[in-house]
């Protein structure tokens, strides 16, 4: 029996060697021919340009491998220069093209028309307002299709020095108490000839007197909440009555040279592409309300005197953190900058985020937002697996993205335990997503120039009319002229800005 086994083993080995010899003569290697082996893993290659995401994406790759061992996520950090062009070139010529990539929502039309953005399956059921802010849903829509997954966002809002407002509230309450006690003391003297308030104080061990009426932290916070401005008019009223500390150089200051921090002025009344920012038939730049808002904006220069030629976002944030500014307009990066400044001992103040105030009681505001999206490449050979990876990242309901990268997820359901982040999400929900239309891609440069001109005294009506004509000429492909609108009533606008 053993002899037969040995003979069979020798024959089997001989056949194997002979087979290998014949196969080798064919010019191929059994170790190079992957078709001889069963392929068990699918690689989903994910391209991104922001190095801050590296740790987070690597973590997601590891965790996904645990729940789906048959798919491997391969994050690839690439240059942001000509990013979409690089994706297109790789998809057409390179085996290492991305199956999934991260891009801002304003580039989605270009990606879709190039075949680089695949429509999301089951989007109607997936993109609900219970899970995503309205701006996130609008940001990934194009031509009534969902063509990406919202990952994280950027927007701007009002940020204030909370320490200053608390100190002001404390001083105001103390002054009110002293006034009340003084009036009561005088009334007692007038009535009885005796100051009975002296008997209402309590001697402490160090001999000082403590009034029975207390200034509680709850009362201070309530007064701070009441002080937070609901309009720019409120900030003007605040500035007129505020007894500012010596180090304060400006009550309200923001970057008037950057459209991202200025767009709130016209955001409620300017329409570029409709709700999803994808319809060139819905463009309304020049109207009575936008003219009124820009006239108000011009008036603000008289109150806040911000030099457009010498201001920029970074210097304003530095001044804000050092206590030179009470209110400013900032993006979500302000949260990490506050944390870094306090850790380095460069700021001794507490800060907080509030809703973006309206311009006046008559004119509202609305900020701009940009959403970074996960896009399934139309050229991927693994659409099912790639969509699953995108949803896995998009469904992350932990605060890991924020902790690892400082980015705030474009979805609900994450417990940050941070009121400032929650406030930014609320502002994002009602924000205007950057439009996707290729024909209006230079609108932001046009508006930036227009805002600077108007801030420095140019006619708001004529300047907005010119911007609209330039954009509509690009959209229609032929010279476009707007009918001149009558100027709104300047007196009514100014009174609305300064009324209490």
C-alpha positions in Angstrom: 0.0 0.0 0.0 2.8 2.4 0.9 4.7 1.5 -2.3 1.6 2.5 -4.4 1.4 5.8 -2.6 5.0 6.6 -3.2 4.7 5.7 -6.9 1.6 7.9 -7.2 3.4 10.8 -5.5 6.4 10.5 -7.8 4.1 10.5 -10.9 2.2 13.6 -9.6 5.4 15.6 -9.0 6.7 14.7 -12.4 3.5 15.9 -14.0 3.7 19.1 -12.1 7.3 19.8 -13.1 6.5 18.9 -16.7 3.5 21.2 -16.8 5.6 24.1 -15.3 8.3 23.5 -17.9 5.8 23.6 -20.8 4.2 26.7 -19.4 7.5 28.4 -18.9 8.4 27.7 -22.6 5.3 29.7 -23.5 7.1 32.8 -22.2 4.7 33.3 -19.2 5.2 32.8 -15.4 2.7 31.1 -13.2 3.5 33.8 -10.6 2.8 36.6 -13.0 -0.5 35.3 -14.5 -3.1 36.6 -12.0 -5.8 34.7 -13.8 -4.6 31.5 -12.2 -5.6 32.8 -8.8 -9.0 33.9 -7.5 -9.2 37.6 -7.0 -10.8 38.1 -3.5 -10.4 41.9 -2.9 -11.7 44.9 -4.8 -9.7 48.1 -4.4 -11.6 51.4 -4.3 -9.1 54.1 -4.9 -10.0 57.5 -3.3 -8.3 60.7 -4.4 -8.3 63.8 -2.3 -6.3 67.1 -2.1 -6.4 68.2 1.5 -3.7 66.7 3.6 -5.8 67.4 6.8 -8.0 64.5 5.7 -5.2 61.9 5.6 -5.5 60.6 9.2 -9.3 60.4 8.9 -9.4 58.6 5.6 -6.8 56.1 6.6 -8.8 55.4 9.8 -11.9 54.8 7.6 -10.0 52.5 5.3 -9.0 50.3 8.3 -12.4 50.3 9.9 -14.1 49.5 6.5 -11.8 46.5 6.0 -13.1 45.0 9.2 -16.8 45.2 8.2 -16.2 44.4 4.5 -12.9 42.4 4.1 -13.5 42.0 0.3 -13.1 45.7 -0.4 -9.9 47.7 0.2 -10.1 51.5 0.4 -6.9 53.1 -0.9 -6.7 56.9 -0.1 -4.4 58.8 -2.4 -3.3 62.4 -1.7 -2.8 64.3 -4.9 -2.1 67.9 -6.0 -5.0 70.3 -6.1 -3.7 72.0 -9.2 -5.8 71.1 -12.3 -7.4 68.4 -10.1 -10.4 67.6 -12.2 -8.3 67.6 -15.4 -5.9 65.1 -13.7 -8.8 62.9 -12.7 -10.1 62.9 -16.3 -6.7 62.2 -17.8 -6.1 59.3 -15.3 -9.5 57.8 -16.0 -8.8 57.7 -19.7 -5.1 56.6 -19.7 -4.1 55.2 -16.3 -5.0 52.0 -14.5 -4.5 53.8 -11.2 -7.4 56.3 -11.8 -9.7 57.1 -8.8 -12.9 55.2 -8.3 -14.0 57.9 -5.8 -12.8 61.4 -5.4 -13.5 64.5 -3.2 -14.4 67.8 -4.9 -16.2 71.0 -4.1 -19.8 71.2 -5.1 -19.3 74.1 -7.5 -17.3 71.8 -9.8 -20.0 69.1 -10.0 -21.5 70.2 -13.3 -18.1 70.2 -15.0 -17.4 66.7 -13.5 -20.8 65.4 -14.6 -20.6 66.7 -18.2 -17.1 65.1 -18.4 -18.5 61.7 -17.4 -16.7 61.8 -14.1 -19.7 61.9 -11.8 -22.1 59.0 -11.6 -25.7 59.5 -10.6 -26.3 58.2 -7.0 -28.7 55.3 -7.0 -31.6 55.6 -4.6 -30.9 59.3 -3.9 -34.5 60.3 -3.3 -34.7 57.9 -0.3 -31.2 58.6 0.9 -31.0 62.4 0.9 -33.6 63.3 3.5 -33.8 66.4 5.6 -33.7 64.3 8.7 -30.2 63.3 7.8 -28.8 66.2 5.8 -29.1 70.0 6.0 -31.0 71.5 3.1 -27.8 73.1 1.8 -26.1 69.7 1.7 -28.9 68.2 -0.4 -29.0 71.2 -2.8 -25.2 71.1 -3.2 -25.2 67.6 -4.7 -28.2 68.0 -7.0 -27.7 68.6 -10.7 -30.5 68.5 -13.4 -32.8 66.9 -10.9 -30.3 64.2 -10.2 -28.1 63.4 -7.1 -24.6 63.1 -8.4 -22.5 63.1 -5.3 -22.5 62.6 -1.5 -22.0 65.6 0.8 -19.0 65.0 3.1 -18.1 68.3 4.9 -18.8 72.0 4.5 -17.5 75.5 4.9 -19.6 78.6 5.6 -19.3 81.8 7.6 -21.2 83.4 10.5 -21.0 86.0 13.2 -18.5 85.2 16.0 -18.1 87.4 19.1 -15.9 87.9 22.1 -18.0 86.3 24.8 -15.8 87.6 27.6 -16.5 91.2 26.6 -20.3 90.6 26.5 -20.2 88.8 29.9 -18.2 91.7 31.4 -20.6 94.2 30.0 -23.6 92.3 31.3 -22.0 92.1 34.8 -21.2 95.8 34.8 -24.7 96.6 33.6 -26.3 94.4 36.3 -24.1 95.9 39.0 -25.0 99.4 37.9 -28.7 98.6 37.9 -28.4 97.1 41.4 -26.6 100.1 42.7 -29.1 102.4 41.1 -32.0 100.4 42.6 -30.3 100.4 46.0 -29.6 104.1 45.8 -33.2 104.9 44.9 -34.4 102.7 47.7 -32.0 104.3 50.2 -33.2 107.8 49.2 -36.8 106.7 49.5 -36.1 105.3 53.0 -34.5 108.5 54.0 -37.3 110.6 52.6 -39.8 108.5 54.4 -38.2 107.5 57.7 -35.0 109.5 57.9 -33.1 106.1 58.0 -31.2 104.2 55.3 -32.7 100.7 55.8 -30.5 99.2 53.0 -27.6 99.3 55.5 -29.3 96.6 57.5 -29.8 94.4 54.3 -26.0 93.7 53.8 -24.1 90.8 55.2 -20.7 91.2 56.8 -18.1 88.8 55.4 -15.0 87.6 57.3 -12.7 90.1 55.5 -15.0 92.9 56.6 -16.5 93.7 53.1 -20.2 93.9 52.6 -22.0 91.6 50.1 -25.4 92.8 48.8 -28.3 90.5 49.3 -29.2 90.8 45.5 -26.8 88.5 43.7 -25.4 88.7 40.1 -25.7 85.0 39.1 -23.9 83.3 36.2 -27.4 82.3 34.9 -28.5 86.0 34.9 -25.3 87.0 33.1 -25.7 84.4 30.4 -29.3 85.4 29.9 -28.2 89.0 29.4 -25.5 87.9 27.0 -28.1 86.0 24.9 -30.2 89.2 24.8 -27.3 91.3 23.7 -26.3 89.1 20.7 -27.4 91.2 17.7 -30.2 90.0 15.5 -29.3 92.6 12.9 -26.4 94.8 11.9 -28.5 97.7 13.2 -28.2 96.1 16.6 -24.4 96.1 16.3 -24.6 99.8 15.5 -26.7 100.4 18.6 -24.3 98.3 20.7 -21.3 100.3 19.5 -23.0 103.6 20.5 -23.5 102.5 24.1 -20.6 100.1 24.6 -17.9 101.3 27.1 -15.1 99.4 25.3 -11.9 98.3 27.1 -8.8 100.2 26.1 -7.5 97.3 23.9 -10.6 97.3 21.7 -10.0 98.9 18.3 -13.2 98.0 16.5 -16.6 96.8 17.6 -17.3 95.0 14.3 -14.8 94.2 11.6 -14.6 91.6 8.9 -12.9 91.0 5.6 -14.7 93.2 3.1 -12.4 92.1 0.3 -13.5 88.5 0.2 -16.9 87.6 -1.3 -17.2 84.5 1.0 -17.4 86.9 4.0 -19.5 89.5 2.1 -22.1 87.5 0.3 -24.4 87.5 3.3 -25.3 91.1 2.4 -27.1 90.0 -0.8 -27.6 86.3 -0.2 -31.3 86.4 0.5 -32.1 88.4 -2.7 -29.6 87.3 -5.4 -30.4 84.1 -7.3 -27.7 82.4 -9.3 -29.0 79.1 -10.7 -31.9 78.5 -8.5 -32.1 76.2 -5.4 -29.4 73.8 -6.6 -27.4 76.4 -8.4 -27.6 74.5 -11.7 -30.1 76.4 -13.8 -28.9 79.2 -16.0 -32.5 80.2 -16.7 -32.8 81.3 -13.0 -30.4 84.2 -12.6 -31.4 87.4 -10.8 -28.5 89.6 -9.8 -29.8 93.1 -10.4 -33.0 93.8 -8.6 -34.4 96.4 -6.2 -33.6 94.4 -3.1 -30.0 93.7 -4.0 -29.5 97.4 -4.8 -31.0 98.3 -1.4 -28.7 95.8 0.4 -25.6 97.1 -1.4 -26.6 100.7 -0.4 -26.8 99.6 3.2 -23.4 97.8 2.8 -21.9 101.1 1.5 -23.3 103.0 4.5 -21.6 100.5 6.9 -18.2 102.0 5.8 -19.2 105.2 7.5 -19.8 103.4 10.8 -17.0 100.9 10.8 -14.4 102.5 8.6 -12.7 99.3 7.4 -9.9 99.9 4.9 -10.4 97.5 2.1 -6.9 98.0 0.7 -5.2 96.9 3.9 -7.5 94.3 5.4 -7.5 90.5 5.1 -9.1 87.6 6.9 -5.9 86.3 8.7 -5.0 89.7 10.2 -8.6 90.3 11.3 -8.8 86.9 13.0 -5.5 87.6 14.8 -6.8 90.9 16.0 -10.1 89.3 17.0 -8.3 86.6 19.1 -6.1 89.2 20.8 -9.2 91.2 21.9 -9.0 94.1 19.5 -12.4 93.3 17.9 -15.7 92.4 19.5 -17.7 91.0 16.6 -16.4 89.5 13.3 -17.5 87.3 10.4 -15.5 84.0 10.3 -15.6 80.6 8.8 -15.5 77.3 10.7 -11.7 77.4 10.9 -12.1 80.0 13.6 -12.8 77.1 16.1 -9.5 75.5 15.7 -7.7 78.8 15.6 -9.3 79.7 18.9 -8.2 76.4 20.4 -4.6 76.8 19.2 -4.4 80.4 20.4 -5.6 79.5 23.9 -3.3 76.5 24.1 -0.4 78.7 23.2 -1.4 81.3 25.7 -2.0 83.9 23.0 -5.6 84.6 23.9 -7.2 85.0 27.3 -10.8 85.4 26.0 -13.8 83.1 25.5 -15.5 83.3 22.1 -18.8 82.0 20.7 -20.6 81.6 17.3 -24.0 83.2 16.7 -26.5 83.2 13.8 -25.6 85.6 11.0 -27.6 88.7 11.8 -29.9 90.4 9.3 -28.9 93.7 7.8 -31.9 95.7 9.2 -35.4 94.7 10.4 -36.4 95.0 6.7 -33.6 93.1 5.0 -32.5 89.6 5.9 -29.1 88.0 5.3 -28.0 84.6 4.0 -24.4 83.3 3.9 -22.7 81.3 1.2 -21.5 77.8 1.6 -19.2 75.3 -0.2 -19.7 71.6 0.3 -16.9 69.1 -0.3 -18.5 66.0 -1.9 -17.6 62.4 -2.5 -18.0 61.7 -6.2 -18.3 58.2 -7.7 -16.2 58.3 -10.9 -18.3 57.4 -14.0 -15.3 55.4 -15.2 -15.1 53.1 -12.2 -15.4 49.4 -12.9 -16.8 48.9 -9.4 -19.8 51.2 -9.1 -21.6 49.1 -6.4 -18.6 48.8 -4.2 -17.6 52.4 -4.7 -21.1 53.7 -3.8 -21.0 51.5 -0.7 -17.7 53.1 0.3 -19.0 56.6 -0.3 -22.1 55.9 1.9 -20.0 54.3 4.6 -17.9 57.6 4.9 -21.0 59.8 4.5 -22.9 57.7 7.2 -20.2 58.2 9.8 -22.1 59.6 12.8 -19.0 60.0 15.0 -17.1 63.2 15.6 -13.9 61.6 14.2 -13.8 63.7 11.1 -13.8 66.9 13.1 -11.4 65.6 15.7 -8.9 64.4 13.1 -9.2 67.2 10.5 -11.2 70.1 11.9 -13.9 69.6 9.2 -17.5 69.7 10.1 -19.6 66.9 8.5 -22.4 67.9 6.2 -24.9 65.8 8.0 -27.0 65.7 11.1 -26.9 63.2 14.0 -23.3 63.8 15.2 -22.9 64.7 18.9 -20.2 67.2 19.0 -21.1 68.5 22.5 -20.1 71.9 21.1 -22.7 74.6 20.8 -20.5 76.6 18.4 -20.4 73.7 15.9 -24.1 73.3 16.2 -24.6 77.0 15.4 -22.4 76.7 12.3 -24.5 73.7 11.1 -27.7 75.8 11.6 -26.2 78.6 9.5 -25.1 76.0 6.9 -28.6 74.6 6.7 -30.0 77.9 5.4 -27.0 79.0 3.4 -26.7 79.4 -0.4 -24.5 76.6 -1.9 -21.9 77.8 -4.4 -23.6 77.5 -7.9 -22.4 74.8 -10.3 -23.1 76.5 -13.6 -20.0 76.8 -15.7 -21.3 79.9 -17.4 -21.3 81.8 -14.1 -18.0 80.6 -12.8 -16.4 84.0 -12.8 -19.3 85.7 -11.0 -17.5 85.6 -7.7 -14.6 87.6 -9.1 -17.0 90.1 -10.6 -18.9 90.4 -7.3 -15.7 90.7 -5.3 -14.7 93.7 -7.5 -18.2 95.2 -7.3 -18.3 94.9 -3.5 -14.9 96.7 -3.2 -16.0 99.5 -5.5 -19.3 100.0 -3.7 -17.6 99.9 -0.3 -15.3 102.7 -1.5 -18.2 104.8 -2.8 -19.2 103.7 -6.3 -22.8 103.8 -7.3 -24.5 100.6 -6.1 -27.2 100.6 -8.8 -24.8 101.1 -11.8 -22.2 98.7 -10.4 -24.7 95.8 -9.9 -26.2 96.5 -13.3 -22.8 96.1 -14.9 -22.2 92.8 -13.1 -25.5 91.4 -14.2 -24.9 92.4 -17.8 -21.5 90.8 -17.9 -22.8 87.5 -16.5 -25.9 87.5 -18.7 -23.7 88.1 -21.7 -21.7 85.0 -20.8 -24.9 83.0 -20.3 -26.7 84.0 -23.4 -23.6 84.2 -25.7 -24.6 87.7 -26.9 -24.5 91.3 -25.6 -27.0 91.8 -22.9 -28.4 95.1 -21.5 -30.4 95.4 -18.3 -33.2 98.0 -18.0 -32.1 100.5 -15.4 -34.0 100.2 -12.2 -35.0 103.3 -10.2 -32.9 103.9 -7.1 -34.5 102.8 -3.8 -35.2 105.5 -1.3 -31.9 106.3 0.4 -33.5 107.9 3.5 -35.7 104.9 4.2 -32.7 102.6 3.8 -30.5 104.7 6.2 -33.3 105.1 8.7 -33.8 101.3 8.7 -30.1 100.8 9.4 -29.9 103.2 12.3 -33.3 102.8 14.0 -33.4 101.2 17.4 
